[in-house]
Amino acid sequence: MEVKHNHSEEKGKRKLWEEEAIKALKDRPFEALYSSTYEGIKIEPIYTTIQNVQYWTENSYYRANNCWKCSQEIKGETSEELSKQVRYAIERGQNSFYFKNLQIHDMKGVEKAFGQIDISKSSFLIDVGSKQELMPLLFQYFNGKKHDKEPIGTIAFDPFEEVLLKKEISISLSDKYDYLAEAMNWCEENHCQIRCLLIKGNNFHEAGATSLQELVFTFSQALDIINELLNRGVSLTTIAKNTVISFAIGSQFFMEIAKFRAAKHIWGSLLSAIGDRNGDDPLYLHAITSNFNKAAFDIHMNLLRTTTEGFSAVAAGVDELTITPFDYVSQKQDDLAGRIARNIHFIFQEENHLSKVVDPASGSYYIESLTNELANHAWEEIKKIDKNGGFYTALEKGIPQNELKRTFAKRQIDINQQKTTIIGVNKFIELAPIQKKEEREKRKVKKINKIMSKQVTTFREVIQFVEEKNVVPKLLPKIQANQIQILQHTRLIEHFERLRFAAEDHFQRFGHYPKVDVMQFGELRDYKSRFEFVVNLLASGGIEANVIRDFEREYLVNIVILCGSDKEYQKMNENSVAKLLKCKTKEIYYVGTNKVAGELKGLQRFRMLSESTDAYIFLKRLHQLLGVTLNEAT
């Protein structure tokens, strides 16, 4: 949609704003107002029409409403457990059901688990993962419940997931393409309105990807899959309507809105480039809140994170949304956490009325600019990967993996140096004893006596066997070592949590947290920011600050941190320094700057702490000096 603006007038207004901003900045340069993102996008201090952004609402992804499916995950190891959870969710207003890791092997189990789902009112998203043999059984069941609604749900797998995450591959990528092509063609022949291709962009996000990298790698993967399916005789229209792309939702609110909006533009461009003249087959988007940024401590902070993440996905117009419970990291199944996660959808719909506003971000100069930059940069990178042999070739060369490693390393450096704040982890930390984590007893999965030993290799053989026996056969595995360097899914703050868990173990053994003496100098108001900094720094490693105000040895433990204003440091004489050095301490630190140490020779004998200190290395050293056992594998 072309929007006309008076750019000369806008430039004049911007110039006046810049002049006022420069006055307010005083000695700081105007450039200090600019920042950059992990995606390499330069964030300006003000956005106006002079950015000359393109508006997309009426062409690339116009829709009549902003309704999305409340697709909360249903967990259960047996059909009975799944049935119970489905009924519980239906009674509380859920209208879509997200399943993975299913342990079902026959039609009786399917009927028990899914019998309560009314497809005229509800939908489903079933990720069969590596159990592709389940698809025909589920197809048979749901296809027997035909309804006017099209399509009725998703029963799918991501062909690349095993390649990206597993050291061994059970079925080759080529065989998975064959299986997927047969599944799509069977659905066409039998008018089975079920999507069967799932592309999980969240696999890149959970490895540390930026929004730009998630878009580039996801759609490069999609392009590889589409080309392979086209080579197997599946039409582009069939592929498009069978595809679901799933993205994770991160903490960067505006960037996440832009990411989902950009994804729709890229999808249209991709289809047009392949051969769809209109490129108007809509992209079906599933979003799930990130696990990458969640914390095992102070878990109620995760509730706030998932709420803003869900909001950004809804504002961007996703089709299906999964909001994980705040205790998801602990793998518990707390009813309260699940209920709150589900009710976040209803607050968005019934109280915020977000379902009634189509593309609420449209027209925001900032978000439109981000959307354009993401879409344009991603498209150029996708073309580059395709020109150099495609996504699988890039994986063989380790290009995406190495990029993700560099991004993850940069993110961790920013966490360690406290440039990035994670509430409850490296700022505003509450040291409170928690119950010692007990390893949950693994429940034995009940064996189904009707599992057949016959092994098959193709979708057609599986569907024939299911039609005859109503039982799933075993898809013949061809185990082989994965030649691709796999992605590592690691939460951003796990290394800090290892320190916290070690401190919790210390608390369980001795009745108190490991302690460090913090020696104060002068009036707190003169160095309050330094004091808060050091207390937060220690707490992020599970260490308690023992505040003292004198040099008596009996108050000093293994480690001492001096904390005061520069003026108070200057009052320290050689006798004070000598007295400190005589104390039975292993190390002495001071909170300040190199400039202060240069002026006071006494401080040069101590180690300096500042906001540029690598917090993790410092805290890990303190644990070693304090005798706190750190289990790196925790």
HULINNOR-V916113 format. One record per backbone hydrogen bond with DSSP energy under -1.0 kcal/mol. NH is the residue of the N-H (numbers start at 1). CO is the residue of the C=O. If there is no record, write none. Layout:
nh->NH co->CO
nh->NH co->CO
This chain:
nh->7 co->5
nh->10 co->6
nh->11 co->7
nh->12 co->8
nh->13 co->9
nh->14 co->10
nh->15 co->11
nh->16 co->12
nh->17 co->13
nh->18 co->14
nh->19 co->15
nh->20 co->16
nh->21 co->17
nh->22 co->18
nh->23 co->19
nh->24 co->20
nh->25 co->21
nh->28 co->25
nh->32 co->29
nh->33 co->30
nh->34 co->31
nh->35 co->43
nh->37 co->41
nh->40 co->37
nh->43 co->35
nh->51 co->48
nh->52 co->49
nh->59 co->56
nh->60 co->56
nh->66 co->355
nh->69 co->319
nh->71 co->69
nh->71 co->321
nh->74 co->98
nh->82 co->78
nh->83 co->79
nh->84 co->80
nh->85 co->81
nh->86 co->82
nh->87 co->83
nh->88 co->84
nh->89 co->85
nh->90 co->86
nh->91 co->87
nh->93 co->90
nh->94 co->89
nh->96 co->70
nh->98 co->72
nh->99 co->125
nh->107 co->470
nh->110 co->106
nh->111 co->107
nh->112 co->108
nh->113 co->109
nh->114 co->110
nh->115 co->111
nh->117 co->114
nh->121 co->118
nh->122 co->118
nh->123 co->95
nh->125 co->97
nh->126 co->154
nh->127 co->99
nh->128 co->156
nh->131 co->128
nh->132 co->130
nh->134 co->131
nh->135 co->132
nh->138 co->134
nh->139 co->135
nh->140 co->136
nh->141 co->137
nh->142 co->138
nh->143 co->139
nh->145 co->142
nh->152 co->193
nh->154 co->124
nh->155 co->195
nh->156 co->126
nh->161 co->158
nh->164 co->160
nh->165 co->161
nh->166 co->162
nh->169 co->480
nh->176 co->172
nh->177 co->173
nh->178 co->174
nh->179 co->175
nh->180 co->176
nh->181 co->177
nh->182 co->178
nh->183 co->179
nh->184 co->180
nh->185 co->181
nh->186 co->182
nh->187 co->183
nh->188 co->184
nh->189 co->185
nh->190 co->186
nh->191 co->188
nh->192 co->187
nh->194 co->192
nh->195 co->153
nh->197 co->242
nh->198 co->157
nh->199 co->244
nh->201 co->199
nh->201 co->246
nh->202 co->246
nh->203 co->200
nh->204 co->201
nh->205 co->201
nh->206 co->202
nh->208 co->205
nh->209 co->204
nh->214 co->210
nh->215 co->211
nh->216 co->212
nh->217 co->213
nh->218 co->214
nh->219 co->215
nh->220 co->216
nh->221 co->217
nh->222 co->218
nh->223 co->219
nh->224 co->220
nh->225 co->221
nh->226 co->222
nh->227 co->223
nh->228 co->224
nh->229 co->225
nh->230 co->226
nh->231 co->227
nh->233 co->230
nh->234 co->229
nh->239 co->235
nh->240 co->236
nh->241 co->237
nh->242 co->238
nh->244 co->197
nh->245 co->284
nh->246 co->199
nh->247 co->286
nh->249 co->288
nh->253 co->251
nh->256 co->252
nh->257 co->253
nh->258 co->254
nh->259 co->255
nh->260 co->256
nh->261 co->257
nh->262 co->258
nh->263 co->259
nh->264 co->260
nh->265 co->261
nh->266 co->262
nh->267 co->263
nh->268 co->264
nh->269 co->265
nh->270 co->266
nh->271 co->267
nh->272 co->268
nh->273 co->269
nh->274 co->270
nh->275 co->271
nh->276 co->271
nh->286 co->245
nh->287 co->320
nh->288 co->247
nh->289 co->322
nh->290 co->249
nh->294 co->291
nh->301 co->298
nh->302 co->299
nh->305 co->301
nh->306 co->302
nh->307 co->303
nh->308 co->304
nh->309 co->305
nh->310 co->306
nh->311 co->307
nh->312 co->308
nh->313 co->309
nh->314 co->310
nh->315 co->311
nh->316 co->312
nh->317 co->314
nh->318 co->313
nh->319 co->285
nh->320 co->285
nh->321 co->69
nh->322 co->287
nh->328 co->325
nh->331 co->328
nh->332 co->327
nh->338 co->334
nh->339 co->335
nh->340 co->336
nh->341 co->337
nh->342 co->338
nh->343 co->339
nh->344 co->340
nh->347 co->343
nh->348 co->344
nh->349 co->345
nh->350 co->346
nh->351 co->347
nh->352 co->347
nh->354 co->348
nh->356 co->353
nh->357 co->354
nh->362 co->359
nh->364 co->361
nh->368 co->364
nh->369 co->365
nh->370 co->366
nh->371 co->367
nh->372 co->368
nh->373 co->369
nh->374 co->370
nh->375 co->371
nh->376 co->372
nh->377 co->373
nh->378 co->374
nh->379 co->375
nh->380 co->376
nh->381 co->377
nh->382 co->378
nh->383 co->379
nh->384 co->380
nh->385 co->381
nh->386 co->382
nh->387 co->383
nh->388 co->384
nh->389 co->386
nh->390 co->385
nh->394 co->390
nh->395 co->391
nh->396 co->392
nh->397 co->393
nh->398 co->395
nh->399 co->394
nh->402 co->398
nh->403 co->399
nh->404 co->400
nh->405 co->401
nh->406 co->402
nh->407 co->403
nh->408 co->404
nh->409 co->405
nh->410 co->406
nh->411 co->407
nh->412 co->408
nh->413 co->409
nh->414 co->410
nh->415 co->411
nh->416 co->412
nh->417 co->413
nh->418 co->415
nh->419 co->414
nh->420 co->414
nh->424 co->427
nh->425 co->422
nh->426 co->422
nh->432 co->430
nh->451 co->448
nh->456 co->474
nh->462 co->458
nh->463 co->459
nh->464 co->460
nh->465 co->461
nh->466 co->462
nh->467 co->463
nh->468 co->464
nh->469 co->465
nh->470 co->466
nh->472 co->105
nh->474 co->454
nh->476 co->456
nh->478 co->170
nh->480 co->169
nh->482 co->167
nh->487 co->164
nh->492 co->292
nh->494 co->491
nh->497 co->493
nh->498 co->494
nh->499 co->495
nh->500 co->496
nh->501 co->497
nh->502 co->498
nh->503 co->499
nh->504 co->500
nh->505 co->501
nh->506 co->502
nh->507 co->503
nh->508 co->504
nh->509 co->505
nh->510 co->506
nh->511 co->507
nh->516 co->544
nh->517 co->559
nh->518 co->546
nh->519 co->561
nh->520 co->548
nh->521 co->563
nh->526 co->523
nh->527 co->524
nh->531 co->527
nh->532 co->528
nh->533 co->529
nh->534 co->530
nh->535 co->531
nh->536 co->532
nh->537 co->533
nh->538 co->534
nh->539 co->535
nh->540 co->536
nh->541 co->538
nh->542 co->539
nh->543 co->538
nh->544 co->514
nh->546 co->516
nh->548 co->518
nh->555 co->552
nh->556 co->553
nh->560 co->587
nh->561 co->517
nh->562 co->589
nh->563 co->519
nh->569 co->565
nh->570 co->566
nh->572 co->569
nh->577 co->573
nh->578 co->574
nh->579 co->575
nh->580 co->576
nh->581 co->577
nh->582 co->578
nh->585 co->583
nh->586 co->558
nh->587 co->558
nh->589 co->560
nh->590 co->607
nh->591 co->562
nh->592 co->609
nh->597 co->593
nh->598 co->594
nh->599 co->595
nh->600 co->596
nh->605 co->602
nh->606 co->603
nh->607 co->588
nh->609 co->590
nh->613 co->610
nh->615 co->416
nh->615 co->613
nh->618 co->614
nh->619 co->615
nh->620 co->616
nh->621 co->617
nh->622 co->618
nh->623 co->619
nh->624 co->620
nh->625 co->621
nh->626 co->622
nh->628 co->623
nh->634 co->631
